[in-house]
């Protein structure tokens, strides 16, 4: 099943919607991982222990803007960088994060490298959204 994940904020234009950076491989693995947060309290706990909860922001079909936990581009970027550092350091929290990511990974490369590549893509999306003037955003996933 295909998926798209984009940086979203309510005031974005159609041009911004269509011109933002995406994922190196595809969006499916990250979208699958986003779904896992609803089903895995251990994943959410690990992310919170790393003070990276901004990475948990999302919006999907059927959600209204007022239901979103908005974050700033900086918060999203910082959260992705914290997760990347934890994975590179082999922290105990990274174990559950990678195990959960592996369930929906593309498996084109080692799961660790694939996850880090996706984190780098999240950082690029956050940077682009900030450059475009977004003061708050979320990651919107559509199937």
Buried (B, 14 or more C-beta within 10 A) or exposed (E): EEBBBBBBBEEBEEEBEEEBBBBEBBBBBBBBBBBBBEEBEEBBEBBEBBEBBBBBBBBBEEEEEEEBEBBBBEBBBBBBBBBBBBBEEEBEBBBBBBBBBBBBBBEEEEBBEBBBBBBBBBBBBBBBBBEBEBEBBBBBBBE
